[in-house]
Structures are given as structure tokens and as C-alpha cells.
């Protein structure tokens, strides 16, 4: 079964989005100082699944949330992720 591994949320006002998601979901969100764009990393809590996330400044009006998932495929006796 596919498993969500990463998602990115584009925001028009990143600071406002960071405050909102921190308050609503109690996420730990830190600015990625190494990034050349305004990008904020969401760190999962210890008791949450292995999902990472980011909040990024929206570049275009049609930008939407990006979801990344892993897929497990069975090929013969071998299993690849």
C-alpha cells in the first residue's frame, strides 16, 4: 500500500501559515537557512509516522500542495520500496 512520505504546502504568507500550522497541529516548524528560497521544514514529532513536510512561498497562483508517497511493489519473491 502506498505510504505518504513527504508533502509541501505553498503559502502566500509563509509567516502566517507557519503560525497557523504550529497552533493547529502543534508542528515544530523551522526556517531552512540553507535553502535559496523561503522554505520552512516541518519536523515530525517522535510519536508521529515518518512523514516530513515543508512550507514554501507560493510562486504562482495555481501552485497546489505536493504529496510524495512511497510505493511497495512485489516482483516475484523480492520486494522493492
C-alpha positions in Angstrom: 0.0 0.0 0.0 1.4 3.5 -0.9 2.6 5.4 2.1 2.8 9.2 2.4 6.4 10.2 3.0 6.5 14.0 2.3 4.3 16.9 1.5 4.8 20.6 0.7 2.3 23.4 1.4 2.6 26.5 -0.8 1.6 29.7 1.0 1.0 33.3 0.0 2.0 34.5 3.5 4.5 32.0 4.8 4.9 33.5 8.3 1.1 33.4 8.7 1.0 29.8 7.5 3.8 28.8 9.9 1.9 30.3 12.9 -1.4 28.7 11.8 0.0 25.1 11.4 2.1 25.4 14.6 -1.0 26.4 16.5 -3.5 24.0 15.0 -1.3 20.8 14.7 1.5 21.7 17.2 4.1 21.1 14.5 7.7 22.1 15.0 8.5 24.4 12.0 11.9 25.9 11.4 13.2 28.1 8.6 15.7 26.2 6.3 18.6 28.6 6.3 20.4 26.6 3.7 17.6 27.0 1.2 17.9 29.7 -1.5 14.1 30.2 -1.4 11.8 30.8 1.6 11.4 27.2 2.8 10.3 26.0 6.2 10.9 22.5 7.4 8.2 20.6 9.4 9.8 18.2 11.8 7.6 15.2 12.8 7.0 14.5 16.5 8.5 11.3 17.9 5.1 9.6 18.2 4.1 10.5 14.6 4.7 8.5 11.5 7.9 9.0 9.4 6.4 11.9 7.3 8.3 15.0 6.5 6.9 18.3 5.3 7.7 21.8 4.1 6.0 25.1 3.8 7.2 27.1 0.8 6.4 30.6 -0.6 3.8 30.2 -3.4 5.3 31.3 -6.7 2.2 31.0 -8.9 -1.5 31.3 -8.1 -2.1 27.7 -9.4 0.6 26.2 -7.1 -1.0 23.4 -5.0 0.0 21.1 -2.2 2.6 18.5 -3.3 2.4 15.0 -1.9 5.1 12.3 -2.2 4.5 8.7 -1.5 6.5 5.5 -1.5 5.2 2.5 -3.3 5.9 -1.1 -2.4 5.9 -3.4 -5.4 6.2 -7.1 -5.3 8.2 -8.7 -8.0 8.5 -12.5 -7.6 9.9 -13.2 -4.2 11.7 -9.9 -4.0 10.1 -6.7 -2.6 11.3 -3.2 -3.6 10.4 0.1 -2.0 
